[in-house]
Amino acid sequence: MDDLLLTLTVPAVVVASGVYAVCDCRRLRRYPPSPYTRRAARLAAREAVALAEAVVDSAYAALGRLYAVPATPLPAGHTAVSGAPDSSPDRGPSRPAPARKP
């Protein structure tokens, strides 16, 4: 019986949230919020964006040196990825591995 009730609660929650969304949408169409509320929401959104920019700027100031380009170039013939002699230089598909005998 507990499993049946648990199984039936999921569709009930989905239907209830759908009914709530429809009623809320109809209420907002009939009684739209005042322009002062919209203006306050825009100002709050601008403030949130400014705060996020400040957080990103401070994080970049603290950690920006980790992403800096290295001052010394790599020596000739040196690659950033360990290149085996039989590795392919392009990004195409690699050769299939040789078949192993059991």
RAHUGI-V458591 format. One record per residue. N is the residue number from 1. RES is the residue in one letter. SS is DSSP state (H for helix, E for strand, L for the rest). BURIAL is 1 if it has 16 or more other ideal C-beta (glycine too) atoms within 10 Angstrom, else 0. Layout:
BEGIN
{{N	RES	SS	BURIAL} {N	RES	SS	BURIAL}}
END
This chain:
BEGIN
{{1	M	L	0} {2	D	H	0} {3	D	H	0} {4	L	H	0} {5	L	H	0} {6	L	H	0} {7	T	H	0} {8	L	H	0} {9	T	H	0} {10	V	H	0} {11	P	H	0} {12	A	H	0} {13	V	H	0} {14	V	H	0} {15	V	H	0} {16	A	H	0} {17	S	H	0} {18	G	H	0} {19	V	H	0} {20	Y	H	0} {21	A	H	0} {22	V	H	0} {23	C	H	0} {24	D	H	0} {25	C	H	0} {26	R	H	0} {27	R	H	0} {28	L	H	0} {29	R	H	0} {30	R	H	0} {31	Y	L	0} {32	P	L	0} {33	P	L	0} {34	S	L	0} {35	P	H	0} {36	Y	H	0} {37	T	H	0} {38	R	H	0} {39	R	H	0} {40	A	H	0} {41	A	H	0} {42	R	H	0} {43	L	H	0} {44	A	H	0} {45	A	H	0} {46	R	H	0} {47	E	H	0} {48	A	H	0} {49	V	H	0} {50	A	H	0} {51	L	H	0} {52	A	H	0} {53	E	H	0} {54	A	H	0} {55	V	H	0} {56	V	H	0} {57	D	H	0} {58	S	H	0} {59	A	H	0} {60	Y	H	0} {61	A	H	0} {62	A	H	0} {63	L	H	0} {64	G	H	0} {65	R	H	0} {66	L	H	0} {67	Y	H	0} {68	A	L	0} {69	V	L	0} {70	P	L	0} {71	A	L	0} {72	T	L	0} {73	P	L	0} {74	L	L	0} {75	P	L	0} {76	A	L	0} {77	G	L	0} {78	H	L	0} {79	T	L	0} {80	A	L	0} {81	V	L	0} {82	S	L	0} {83	G	L	0} {84	A	L	0} {85	P	L	0} {86	D	L	0} {87	S	L	0} {88	S	L	0} {89	P	L	0} {90	D	L	0} {91	R	L	0} {92	G	L	0} {93	P	L	0} {94	S	L	0} {95	R	L	0} {96	P	L	0} {97	A	L	0} {98	P	L	0} {99	A	L	0} {100	R	L	0} {101	K	L	0} {102	P	L	0}}
END
